[in-house]
């Protein structure tokens, strides 16, 4: 915070009006993806109308951020989207040159603000290829309850969560202490030196 203004992102974006859940999700995202260039955050209703934002845009509640993807490869954008979902962002909009994240419910869209315009590669990550999971579950209603298949983003989130769990090494002569993942592979924490 400088001069009473809160900043965030690689470009010191003015975070005034950004909600606490959005700030927390961004902090989690930045913790794994690094600081990102933020192009839009909180918008007043007037600003939202001026930029052509949705009538009930999450930006007006401070619950959304748009991040620049200029210079990123498709693979880097895929990873960012997976990390965004793992960080707590439910809404994901994929545009040419930017990605929208918001803390609303899980949904995804592309350039015309519909699921139909979501790029195929992004739909695969978000579990929206051809049909939504809701539609897939509805189709299977007659066969009984069906668990939705995990999306690539959910799999990445699960892998990150698993990697951060302490490793139980079982009983030893010295202690019952659990080792961190770094210790369990023979590294001294915070030093990166093989033991």
C-alpha positions as CSV (number, residue, x, y, z in Angstrom):
1,X,0.0,0.0,0.0
2,X,1.4,3.4,-1.0
3,X,-0.2,6.7,-0.3
4,X,-3.3,4.9,1.0
5,X,-3.8,3.0,-2.3
6,X,-3.5,-0.7,-2.5
7,X,-1.6,-2.1,-5.6
8,X,-1.3,-5.5,-7.0
9,X,0.1,-7.3,-10.0
10,X,3.3,-7.0,-12.0
11,X,2.2,-3.5,-13.2
12,X,1.2,-2.1,-9.8
13,X,-2.5,-2.1,-10.7
14,X,-4.7,0.1,-8.5
15,X,-6.5,-2.5,-6.4
16,X,-9.1,0.0,-5.0
17,X,-12.5,-1.8,-4.9
18,X,-11.1,-5.3,-5.4
19,X,-13.0,-7.6,-3.1
20,X,-11.2,-9.6,-0.4
21,X,-12.1,-13.0,-2.0
22,X,-10.7,-11.8,-5.3
23,X,-7.5,-10.5,-3.6
24,X,-7.0,-13.8,-1.8
25,X,-7.5,-15.8,-5.0
26,X,-5.1,-13.5,-6.9
27,X,-2.5,-13.9,-4.1
28,X,-2.8,-17.7,-4.4
29,X,-2.5,-17.5,-8.1
30,X,0.5,-15.1,-7.9
31,X,2.1,-17.5,-5.4
32,X,2.3,-20.3,-8.1
33,X,2.2,-18.3,-11.4
34,X,4.1,-15.2,-10.4
35,X,2.8,-11.6,-10.6
36,X,0.6,-11.0,-13.7
37,X,-0.1,-7.9,-15.6
38,X,-3.7,-6.8,-14.6
39,X,-5.6,-4.9,-17.2
40,X,-9.0,-4.5,-15.3
41,X,-10.3,-5.0,-11.8
42,X,-13.1,-3.2,-10.1
43,X,-15.3,-1.1,-12.4
44,X,-18.0,1.4,-11.4
45,X,-21.3,0.8,-13.2
46,X,-20.4,3.9,-15.4
47,X,-17.0,2.5,-16.3
48,X,-18.4,-0.9,-16.9
49,X,-21.0,0.5,-19.4
50,X,-18.4,2.6,-21.1
51,X,-16.2,-0.5,-21.8
52,X,-19.1,-2.6,-22.9
53,X,-19.0,-4.9,-19.9
54,X,-21.8,-7.3,-19.0
55,X,-24.9,-5.9,-17.3
56,X,-24.2,-7.9,-14.2
57,X,-20.4,-8.0,-14.5
58,X,-18.4,-9.4,-11.6
59,X,-16.1,-6.4,-12.1
60,X,-18.7,-4.1,-10.6
61,X,-18.6,-6.1,-7.3
62,X,-14.8,-6.1,-7.3
63,X,-14.8,-9.9,-7.9
64,X,-13.1,-10.0,-11.3
65,X,-9.7,-9.4,-12.8
66,X,-8.6,-9.4,-16.4
67,X,-5.0,-10.5,-17.0
68,X,-2.9,-9.8,-20.1
69,X,-1.7,-12.9,-22.0
70,X,0.3,-11.0,-24.6
71,X,3.5,-12.8,-25.4
72,X,2.3,-16.0,-23.7
73,X,2.1,-19.3,-25.6
74,X,-1.1,-21.4,-25.7
75,X,0.6,-23.8,-23.2
76,X,1.4,-21.0,-20.8
77,X,-2.2,-19.8,-21.0
78,X,-3.5,-23.3,-20.4
79,X,-1.3,-23.5,-17.3
80,X,-2.4,-20.1,-16.1
81,X,-6.1,-21.1,-16.5
82,X,-5.6,-24.3,-14.5
83,X,-3.7,-22.3,-11.8
84,X,-6.5,-19.7,-11.8
85,X,-9.1,-22.4,-11.2
86,X,-7.0,-24.0,-8.5
87,X,-6.6,-20.6,-6.8
88,X,-10.3,-20.2,-6.4
89,X,-11.6,-18.5,-9.6
90,X,-14.8,-20.0,-10.9
91,X,-15.5,-17.8,-13.9
92,X,-13.0,-17.9,-16.7
93,X,-13.3,-15.9,-19.9
94,X,-10.7,-16.6,-22.7
95,X,-10.1,-13.7,-25.1
96,X,-7.4,-12.8,-27.6
97,X,-4.7,-11.2,-25.5
98,X,-6.3,-11.7,-22.1
99,X,-8.0,-14.0,-19.6
100,X,-10.8,-13.0,-17.3
101,X,-11.0,-14.6,-13.8
102,X,-13.8,-14.0,-11.3
103,X,-14.8,-15.5,-8.0
104,X,-18.3,-16.3,-9.1
105,X,-19.6,-19.9,-9.8
106,X,-17.8,-22.2,-12.2
107,X,-18.4,-21.3,-15.8
108,X,-16.4,-20.4,-18.9
109,X,-16.8,-18.5,-22.2
110,X,-14.9,-17.1,-25.1
111,X,-14.9,-14.0,-27.3
112,X,-18.6,-13.6,-27.8
113,X,-19.3,-14.2,-24.0
114,X,-20.8,-17.7,-24.6
115,X,-19.5,-21.2,-24.0
116,X,-19.8,-21.8,-27.8
117,X,-17.0,-19.4,-28.5
118,X,-14.6,-20.9,-25.9
119,X,-11.5,-22.2,-27.8
120,X,-11.5,-26.0,-28.0
121,X,-8.1,-26.1,-26.2
122,X,-9.5,-24.0,-23.3
123,X,-12.7,-26.0,-23.2
124,X,-10.7,-29.2,-22.6
125,X,-8.9,-27.6,-19.6
126,X,-12.2,-26.3,-18.2
127,X,-14.2,-29.4,-18.8
128,X,-16.4,-27.6,-21.4
129,X,-15.6,-29.5,-24.5
130,X,-18.7,-29.9,-26.7
131,X,-21.1,-30.1,-23.7
132,X,-21.0,-28.8,-20.2
133,X,-20.6,-31.3,-17.4
134,X,-24.2,-30.4,-16.3
135,X,-25.5,-31.5,-19.8
136,X,-23.4,-34.7,-19.6
137,X,-24.8,-35.5,-16.2
138,X,-28.4,-34.8,-17.4
139,X,-27.8,-37.2,-20.3
140,X,-26.8,-39.9,-17.9
141,X,-29.7,-39.4,-15.4
142,X,-31.4,-42.6,-16.4
143,X,-28.2,-44.6,-15.7
144,X,-28.1,-43.3,-12.1
145,X,-25.8,-40.8,-10.4
146,X,-22.6,-40.1,-12.3
147,X,-19.6,-38.2,-11.0
148,X,-18.3,-35.5,-13.4
149,X,-14.9,-36.2,-14.8
150,X,-12.2,-33.9,-13.3
151,X,-11.1,-31.1,-15.6
152,X,-7.5,-30.5,-16.4
153,X,-7.6,-27.5,-14.1
154,X,-9.0,-29.6,-11.3
155,X,-6.3,-32.3,-11.9
156,X,-3.6,-29.6,-11.7
157,X,-5.1,-28.2,-8.5
158,X,-5.2,-31.7,-7.0
159,X,-1.6,-32.3,-8.0
160,X,-0.5,-29.1,-6.4
161,X,-2.4,-29.8,-3.2
162,X,-0.9,-33.4,-3.1
163,X,2.6,-32.1,-3.6
164,X,2.2,-29.7,-0.7
165,X,1.1,-32.4,1.8
166,X,3.7,-33.6,4.3
167,X,5.1,-37.1,3.6
168,X,4.5,-39.7,6.3
169,X,7.8,-41.7,6.5
170,X,6.4,-44.2,9.1
171,X,8.0,-45.0,12.4
172,X,11.6,-44.4,12.9
173,X,14.1,-44.7,15.7
174,X,14.5,-40.9,16.0
175,X,11.0,-39.5,15.8
176,X,7.5,-39.7,14.5
177,X,7.9,-36.4,12.6
178,X,6.5,-36.0,9.1
179,X,8.9,-34.8,6.4
180,X,8.1,-32.1,4.0
181,X,8.1,-33.1,0.3
182,X,11.5,-31.4,-0.2
183,X,13.0,-33.4,2.7
184,X,11.5,-36.6,1.5
185,X,13.5,-36.5,-1.7
186,X,16.8,-35.7,0.1
187,X,16.9,-31.9,-0.1
188,X,17.5,-29.5,2.7
189,X,14.6,-27.0,2.9
190,X,15.2,-23.5,1.6
191,X,18.7,-24.3,0.6
192,X,18.3,-26.6,-2.5
193,X,21.3,-28.6,-1.5
194,X,21.1,-32.4,-1.9
195,X,21.8,-34.2,1.4
